Amino acid sequence: MGEKIKLGAEVTATGQLFRHWVKGIANGPDRKEWYTPEWAVHKPVTGIYVGKRTYQNGKISWDRDDGNVFVPDEWFKVALIVTDERENPIPVLYSNMHLQLMEGVKNEV
């Protein structure tokens, strides 16, 4: 669905993505992951599609010379939608996004 959406299309999405840090278990590496909290699944967001990005999940390790080092191990595409001109774009998975037909616009296929 991501390649078929035109910039400026009005969309509705559920499942806004948030980033969190997961502490390593049994001296394992810490992780940075994107996730959708339970409340966000039931709270749809309507806005304008403004682009896409590739997000990453991965491990974080400490290096004495370089400090924290992030090593990605999973990549996925997300859509960016805006709901207000003064807010940052909201990342959502393409599978959670639906096109809206704007009033007064013919749907030409």
DRENZADREN-144907 format. One record per residue: x, y, z of N, C-alpha, C in turn. Coordinates in steps of 0.1 Angstrom, whole numbers, padded with zeros to 4 digits, always signed. Each point is the difference from the previous one (the first is absolute). Example, Ala and Ser with C-alpha at 12.3 -4.5 7.8 and 13.67 -1.06 7.14 Angstrom:
BEGIN
+0132-0057+0078-0009+0012+0000+0009+0012+0000-0004+0011-0007+0009+0011+0000-0008+0011+0008
% end
This chain:
BEGIN
+0008-0012+0000-0008+0012+0000+0009+0013+0000+0012-0001+0005+0008+0012+0002+0003+0007-0013+0003-0008-0011+0004+0006-0013-0012+0007-0007-0012-0004+0004-0012+0005-0007-0006+0013+0006+0005+0004+0012-0005+0012+0006+0007+0012-0005-0007+0010-0004+0006+0012-0005+0002+0010+0012+0011+0008-0002+0002+0010+0011-0012+0009+0000-0004+0004+0013-0011+0009+0002-0013-0007+0001+0000-0014-0001-0013-0007+0001-0004+0000+0015-0013+0001+0002-0006-0001+0014-0001-0014+0004+0005-0004+0011+0001-0014+0005-0005-0001+0014-0005-0012+0004-0003-0003+0014+0009-0012+0003+0006+0001+0012+0009-0011+0004-0002-0003+0015+0002-0013+0003+0000-0004+0014+0014-0005+0003+0004+0000+0013+0012-0006+0004+0012+0009-0002+0000+0012+0006+0012+0008-0001+0012-0007+0006+0011+0002-0006+0013-0006+0005+0007+0009+0010+0005-0007+0011+0008+0007+0010+0013-0007+0001+0011+0007+0004+0013-0007+0002+0002-0002+0015+0005-0011+0004+0004-0003+0014+0013-0008+0000+0006+0001+0012+0013-0007+0002-0003-0012+0009+0005-0012-0004-0002-0012+0008+0013-0004+0006+0000-0001+0014+0012-0003+0007+0004-0015-0003+0012-0002-0002+0005-0014-0003-0002-0010+0011-0004-0012-0003-0002-0011+0010+0012-0008+0001+0004-0003+0012+0011-0009+0003+0013+0005-0007+0003+0013+0003+0012+0006-0006+0000+0000-0015-0012-0001-0006-0001+0001-0015+0000+0015-0004+0001+0003-0013+0000+0014-0004-0014+0006+0002+0000+0013+0002-0012+0008+0000-0005+0001-0014-0013+0003-0002-0006+0001-0013-0008+0013-0001+0000+0006-0012-0009+0011-0004-0011-0006-0009-0012+0001+0003-0011-0006-0008-0011+0010-0002-0007-0001-0011-0012+0007-0002-0012-0009+0003-0010+0005+0006-0012-0008+0004-0013+0009+0000-0011-0007+0000-0013+0006+0001-0006-0003+0013-0003+0010+0009-0006-0004+0012-0015-0003-0002-0005-0007+0010-0014-0005-0001-0010+0011-0003+0002+0011+0007-0010+0011-0001+0000+0006-0014+0012+0000-0007+0001+0006-0013-0007-0008-0011-0002-0013+0002-0007-0008-0009-0015+0004-0002-0006+0005+0011-0014+0003+0000-0002+0015-0002+0010+0008-0002-0001+0014-0002+0004+0004-0014-0009+0001-0010+0004+0003-0014+0004+0015-0001+0009+0002-0009+0005+0013-0003-0002+0004-0014-0006+0011-0003-0003+0004-0014+0009+0012-0003+0007-0001-0012+0009+0011-0003+0004-0001-0015+0011+0006-0004+0004+0001-0014+0013-0008-0001+0001-0008-0010+0012-0008-0003+0011+0009-0006+0012+0000+0007+0010+0008-0004+0013-0007-0004+0000-0013+0001+0012-0007-0004+0002-0014+0007+0012-0006-0002+0003-0012+0006+0014+0000+0005+0003-0009+0009+0014-0002+0005+0002-0014+0003+0013-0004+0001+0003-0013+0005+0005+0001+0014-0007-0007+0009+0003-0001+0014+0008-0013+0003+0007+0000+0012+0008-0011+0003-0002-0004+0015+0000-0013+0002+0002-0005+0014+0014-0006+0001+0006+0001+0012+0013-0006+0001+0006+0000+0014+0012-0004+0000+0008-0001+0013+0008+0012+0003+0002+0003+0013+0008+0011+0004+0011-0006+0009+0012+0003-0003+0011-0004+0008+0009+0012+0004+0008-0002+0010+0009+0010+0005+0014-0002-0005+0006+0010-0006+0014-0001-0004+0008+0011+0008+0011-0004+0005+0007+0010+0009+0004+0012-0009+0004-0002-0012+0005+0012-0009-0012+0007-0006-0010-0007-0004-0011+0007-0008-0013+0002+0008-0001-0005+0012-0012+0001+0008-0011-0010-0005-0013+0004+0001-0010-0009-0005+0001-0002-0015-0001-0013-0004+0000-0003-0014-0013-0008-0003-0007+0005-0010-0012-0007-0005+0002-0008-0012-0004-0013+0001+0002-0010-0011-0014-0005-0004-0006+0005-0012-0013-0005-0004+0000-0014-0004-0012-0007+0003-0001-0014-0004-0014-0002-0006-0008+0010-0001-0013-0001-0007-0004+0014-0006-0005+0000-0012-0003+0012-0007-0015-0001-0005-0007+0011+0000-0014+0000-0005-0004+0014-0004-0009+0001-0010-0005+0012-0005-0012+0005+0008+0000+0013+0003-0011+0007+0006-0005+0012-0008-0012+0003+0002-0006+0012-0007+0000+0011+0010+0002+0012-0004+0000+0012+0008-0013+0008-0003-0008+0003+0010-0012+0008-0002+0000+0012+0010-0005+0011-0005+0000+0012+0009-0015+0003+0003-0002+0005+0012-0014+0003+0004-0001+0015+0003+0012+0007+0001+0000+0014+0004+0013+0006-0006+0000+0012-0004+0012+0006-0006+0010+0003+0011-0003-0001+0013+0010+0003+0010+0005-0012+0007-0004-0012-0004+0004-0013+0006+0009-0008-0009+0008-0008+0005+0009-0009-0008-0009-0011-0007+0004-0005-0011-0007-0011-0007-0001-0012+0010-0011-0007-0002-0003-0012+0008+0004-0013-0008+0008-0008+0005+0004-0012-0007-0011-0011+0002-0004-0007-0011-0009-0011+0001+0004-0011-0010-0004-0012+0003+0003-0011-0010-0010+0002-0012+0005-0004-0012-0009+0001-0011-0012-0009+0001+0001-0011+0007-0011-0010+0002-0011+0006+0008+0003+0010+0008-0010+0006+0009-0006+0013-0006+0002+0003-0013-0004+0012-0006-0011-0002-0011-0010+0009+0000-0011-0001-0010-0002+0014-0006-0002+0000-0013-0002+0012-0008-0014+0006+0003-0001+0013+0001-0013+0007+0001-0003+0006-0013-0012+0000-0004-0004+0008-0012-0004+0014+0004+0007+0010-0004-0002+0013+0004-0013+0005-0007-0008+0008+0007-0012+0005-0006+0002+0009-0012-0008-0001-0010+0001+0009-0012+0011-0005-0010+0007-0011+0003+0010-0005-0009-0004-0013-0006+0000+0000-0014-0004-0013-0007+0011-0010+0002-0004-0012+0002+0009-0011+0001+0003-0006-0014+0011+0004-0006+0004-0004-0013+0010-0012+0001-0004-0011-0006+0009-0012+0001+0005-0003-0014
% end
